[in-house]
Structure formats: C-alpha cells, structure tokens
Amino acid sequence: MLLGLPLNQFDVWYESGLQIPALHQPSIDLPHYCSHRQSRPQKRLRLVKKTSVSTSSLFKRQNYSFILSHMKKHVFSALIALFFVSTAKAQIDDYRIGITLGPTVSYNRIPSSGEDTSVDKDGSAVKFMLGAFIDVPFRENYYFHSGINYATRVTKLTITDPRFNGGQPENERYDHEYLQVPLLVKLYTNEVLLDTRVFFNFGIVPEIRLTTNQENDRIMSISKFQSIDVAGNFGGGVERAIGVNTNLFAALNFNIGFLNQVSQQTSGYDEFKVKNNMFALEFGIKF
C-alpha cells in the first residue's frame, strides 16, 4: 500500500503523470520507490532481448536440422544411384561379341488373292546369311542380343490370270538382299552338360531391303517391293565353352514377316499380298 492506495493503482497514476491524492499514509521513501519503478522497464528490455536471442538460436538450430535432414536424403539417393550405375556398368563391361553364318530356307505366305488373279507360293529356296552380333547381360542368364546380318531370300510365286498369257500359270521369282538388325532377348539355362548350356531367344528383326533382281526381263505382276520389313523371331540353340572366353554355338531360328512386301503391282492384275517367312540354321563363335 502506498498513500493508502494499492501499489498497482499508484503505479498507474505515477506512470500517467496524474497528481497523487494527498492521503494520510505513514512515511515512505518515495524517491527510492520511484527510482525503483524507473529501473524496472530496463530489466524488462533486458529480458526481452535475452528471449529474442534465445528464439533466434532456436530458429537457427531448426534450420540446421532441416538442412542436415535433406542432405542425408540426397546423399542416400546418390549412393543408391551410384550402386545401380556401377552394377549396370559392370554388366555392360561383361558383353560378348561374335560372328554367325549359315544356310537359310525362305518361302512366302499369300494371305490374299484377287478376284481374277490367282496367286500361289511356288516352293522355297535355300539361301544364306552371315553377320556379327553383341550379347549384353542385364541379369544372370539373361542377355540382350543385337547386331547386323546380311541375308538373302527369294520370292517365288505362281500367277494365273485369264487376262494374261492366255490364262496359263506363270512362275515368277525375285531374289532379294536384306540387312537385318535383330533385337532379341536371349535366355540361358544352367549347364546341362559340362561347359554346355541351352538357350532360347525371341524378339523382332527389322529389315532393310538393299536390292531385288527378277528372274527375267518380261513384265511381272509385282513392279516394286517395300523397302522395309519387320519380322517376329523365336528360336534356340546349344552353346559350348571351348576356352576361358570362347564359345561355339549352333541355333535354329524362325522369322515370320509382319508386313506386306508388295508396294506396287503391274496394271491389270488384281491386288494381292505377299509376306516373308524364313528358317535359319546358324553356326557361330563368341568371344
């Protein structure tokens, strides 16, 4: 109590500059009290300043924790990526290359004939193929197989049309040269005999036609062939190791053409389609 008033009421009057009522009150050291009141805001400022510094330090610590947490995540992701890249590089470094050659048997499919033009396949023909390849592993016993092959094949047809050659059958033969780019997956078994494994392969074989030669100079039913073909491939074979990094293999593959190879026909013949099939017996060596 000060001057008969509660201290908090006195504080309000003192700080607002109002005149303090003259009330009877035991003697008190007023200057000492006022001096004490004037010093209190400074203490409050010091407390506020300390609190401010403490909050800033806490904010910095939170920022450091956030940065460290993200750095750990990025470092962990980088380590995982490095592991996979190293694994892939090790697998790619384990690639094998080789050469292959062998005889082929080519024949045609005639999925459709014209109304007046009758088209039949005229047997098959033995040709040959040779090429180079690369096998790249992507997991144990699984390989990606690709390369480039030079292959020859034939188109043999028997055409019968009452408007040509008095309705008598005509035999036509076209000899083709192709570049093939096989895109295959090759699967190996474990050893079935000492140093001997069996493999299977499947995929697609894009082909680019290089040249076409017809059997004679007379007018034929097909005036132009398609420049490209795409064939499905499946097959298998046996591979035997004869050295540390040398293998011999033999394989049988079947290619079935997807695209009609007739680009333009001679005027007068009904429209028809021709597709290619080919068996290949391959022998090769892999390093």
KAGI-V995673 format. One record per helix or strand of 3 or more residues. SS is the DSSP state (alpha for helix, beta for strand). FROM is the first residue (numbers start at 0). TO is the last residue. If there is no record, write none. Layout:
SS,FROM,TO + SS,FROM,TO
This chain:
alpha,6,15 + alpha,29,92 + beta,95,111 + beta,117,120 + beta,124,138 + beta,141,159 + alpha,164,166 + beta,169,187 + beta,195,213 + beta,221,224 + beta,227,240 + beta,246,256 + beta,261,264 + beta,272,285
